[in-house]
């Protein structure tokens, strides 16, 4: 079979590798599609070299069907459509003992810390499988993982119907947070610097602000009749956005930090103090977030066709990374069964 492997030095290469049968307790998947995300880009750019063992098969946003089941696997059959919640936790650390297994202190993020889905066939523990409805096309189902991220972010914010939310950053996760927030009954404004992304977000029915031209504080103050937003989601990863985010929130509002910031950022703590703000981190997801994401995609809540920019065969996986790195795409899928 073929697999796309990060080999270091900003390089991903497709190689022929042997197929191993699924061990006891695991299933073998025919991977249909794998989506490329910002975390994969960070990995390719060397930001996670301390976590990977080269050559590393990466990828974690996926859909596929069960091809074989290992000894002891129950409740699953060949042909079942599935996705994977790519988290394996230790079950014994303080975070796990407190019921927060998804942010285990010894977490194995599958696709980074262990082999991922950019391959024809993939062996995974049965515990990470998430069932898909037969009616959900597998290309759309490859979006379950990023949708689950957005569902978790909105749930972490305790967003309520009728509240006003500002999403700072209109990339894939920002758009999905806006969709999930609207689905939860909130009014949503998105702030995004890139004009093409602003146009796409506006096409989905959201009000969009340009941080380069608009006075965000003034616009949000006007929109909220002087109060400020109930929730601000910081998804951009930009230092200026972090510094300004606390000025967008109302008294006792919530700031949810979604973006991964590789280095410390200045934060306006006077606003946190003055307005009694709550600052929340939101990382990955829990199984209930995956299940909600599956339902949202199956019900057509998520505009999957608008988000999927294109599909490339596994042999051209480097093209997908190039498109995303250049900002030319929202979400590119890799067809893991097609090797051109």
N, C-alpha and C positions, 0 to 999 in steps of 0.2 A: 504494500500500500504506500501512499504518499503522505507526507507530513510537512507542514511549514514550520521551520525551526529558527528561532533567534540564535544567531551564532556569534553575537558580539559585534563591536565596531559598527553599530548602526545598520546591521545587515540582517535580513531575513531571507532564508533560502529554502527551497522545496527539495526534499530528498526522499528516496525510496527507503522505507524502513520495514522490518519484519512485523507481521501481525501475531500477537500473542492471544491465546484464548482468555476469556474472562476468568479471573480467580474466583474461589468461593466467596459468595456474598456480593459479587459484582456482576454488572451486565456489560455487554459490548454494544455500542451504539454505532449505527450508520449515521454519521453526522451529515445533515442536509445543508445547513447554512450556519455560518459563524459571522457575527457582526464585529467590526473593528471599532474600538472606542478610545477615549483619551488615555485611559490607563495603559492600553496596548502601545500607544504612541510613546508614553513616558518610558515604557520598558524598552522599546526599540531604540530610544535615544540614550539608553544607558543609565537612566535614573534608578533602576532597580537591580543593577548588576549584583548587589550584595545578596539578593534574595533568590536568584535563579542559578540553576546548574546548566552550563552550556554543554551541548546545544539544547535549547529549551523549546519544546512545543508549547506555544502560547494560545490564547483565545479562551473566552468564557461566556460570551453571549451567543447562545446556540439553540438549534432545534434539530431533531432527528427522530429516528425510529430504532427500537431495540432490534439488534441483529442476532444476539445470542445471550443466554442467561447462564451464569455460573452456578455451581452447586450451592444449594441452600437458599437461593433466591425465591421468594414467594410474592404473589400478587402482581407479577409482571410477566408479559408474554412477548414472544417475537412478533414484531410488527406494531407494537404499541407506540403511538407518537408521544414524545417526551421532550422536555427541556431539563436543564440541570441548574440547581441552586448551588453555585460553585464554592461552598464553604464546608470545611471539615474542621471540627473543633475537638479539643482534648477531653472535655467533660469534667475536668478535675481542678482547673485553675479557679481563682476567686471570681472572675467574671462569669464563668460557666456555673459555678456554685450559686451565684446570685440570679441565675436565669437569663444571663445575657450571652448565650452561646455564640450569637452571630458576631460578637466582638471579643471572642476568646483571646486570652493573652498569648496563646500559642497557635493562633489561627493559621490553618493551611488554606490560602486562597487558591483554589484549583485554577490552573491556567497561568499562575505566576510562580507559586511555591511548589507546584507539582504539575505534571503534564496537562495541557489544555486541549481544546477542541479543533484546532486547525489541522485536522488530519481526517483521512477517510473513515477510519474506525477508531473508537475511543472506549477504553475500559474505565468504568466509574463505579463507586459503591452504590448499591441500590438505595441507600438512605438519601442521596442527593437528587434522586429523580423527582420530577414534578410532571404529573400527567397533563396532557393536552387534549382538548376536545377534537374529535375527528373533523369538525367543521372549520377549524382554524388552519389556514394554509401555513405551511412550514416556513415560508419566507417571512411572513408577518410574525410567526411565533418566535423567530430569532430576536425579536424586540422585547420578549418577556423580561429578561434580566434588567435592561435599562428602565423599563416601565416600573419594575419592582423597586428600583432605586428611588424613583420619583414618588411612588406610593408611600414608601417608608419616610421620605423627607416630609411629605405633607402630613402624615400621621404623627411624626415626631413634633411637628409644629402645633399639633392640636388645633388645626384649622377648622373653623366652624362655618356653617352656612351664613351668608350675608357679610362675612368679614372681607376686608380688602387686603390683598397681597401684592407685593412688588417682587418680581423675579429679576434679579440683576444678572444678566447673561442669557443670551438667546441661542446658545448651542443646543445640542441634542438633549442633554439632561435638563437644561433650563426650559426648553419647549415642553418636555414631558412633565416637568413640575407644574408648568402653567396649565397643561391639560388636566392633570390630576387635581389641581387646586380648583379649577372650574368645575370639574366633575363632583367635587366635594361641596359645591354651592357657593364658592367664594367669587368675588369680583377680582380680576387679575389685570395688572399692567406689567409689561416686560420692558426692561431697559437693555439695549444692545447697540454696540458701536458699529457693527458691520452692516452696510446698507442692504446687501442681498439677504442676509438673515432677517433683518427688520422687515423686509418685504414678505418673506416667507411666513414669519410669525403673524404679521398683519393679515395675510391671506387665510390664516386659521381663525380669524375673528377676534384677535386680541388687540387692545390698545398698546402701542409701542412708543417708547421714548428713545431719543438719541442722546446718550450721555455727553457726546462731543458738542452738541448744539443746544440741548435743552438744559435748563436749570432744574435738575431732578428734584431738589428739595421744594422749589416753588411749585412745580407741576404736581408733585404728590400732595403737597399741602392744599393746593386748590382742589384736587380730586377728592380729598378726604374732608373737605369743609373745615380745614385748619387742624385736624386731629393728628394726621400721620397714619401710616399703614399699620394694620394689626400685626402683619407678619412681613418680614423682609427675608427673602431667600438669597444668599450670596453664592452665586454659581459661577461667577466669571473667573475667579482665581487672581484677579488684578488687585494690586496694592491700593490703588486709588478707590476702587469699589469698596474694599473693606473699610477704609478710613471714612468714607462717606455714608456707609450703610446705616449706622446708628442714627444719623440725622433724618432718616426717612421713616422711622418707626414712631408710633404714638406713645403716649405715657403708658407704661406697663405693656408695651408691645414686645414682640419676639423677633429675634434675629437668628436665623438658622444658617449655619455655616455648612455648605454642601461641598464646595470646591476643595480640592487638595492643594494646600499651600506648602510648598517644599521648604519654605523658610519663614521665620517670624515676620508678622506684619504689624504696622502701627494700627492701633484701635483707639477711637475717641471714647475713652472711658468716662469723660465728663458727661457725655450723653447717656451712657449706661447708668451712671449714678443719678443724674438729674431727672431722667424719665423712668427710673426703676425698671430698666429693660431686662429681659431674660435672653441670654445668649446660649444657643443650643448647638451642639454638634450632631450631624446626621451622617452615619456611615453604613454602607451596604444595606442589608434588609434581613427580614425574618421570613419564615415560610408563609405566614399569612399575607405578607406583601406580594409574594410570588403568586399566590392563589388569586388575589385581587387583580394582579396584572394580567393573568390569563383571562379572567372574566372581562376586563376592560377591552382587551384586544379582540376577544371573540364577539363582544357586543358592538364593536365598531366605535367605541369611545375614543380610541387612539387613532389619529389619522396616519396609519402606517404607510399608506401609499405615498403620502406627501413627504414622509421622513426618510424613506429608503431612496437614496439618490441613484443607486445602481448596484449591479451584481457582477462580480468577476470570478473566473475559475480559480481554483486553488493554485494553479501554476502561475497565476498573475497576482498573487497576494501582495507583492511589493507595490503594485499599482494602487491598490486600495490604501496602503499606508501613505503613498505619495499624495493621493487626492486629499486625504484628511489633513496631512501636514501642511498642504498649500491652502487649506481653507476652502477647497472647491466642492466639498460634499458635506452633507449632514450625517448620513449613515450609509456606509458601503457594506454590503454583504459579500461573503466569500462562499461560493458554491463548492462545498468540500467533496462532492462526488464527481465534479467535472475537472479533469486535468487536460487542458488544451495542448 
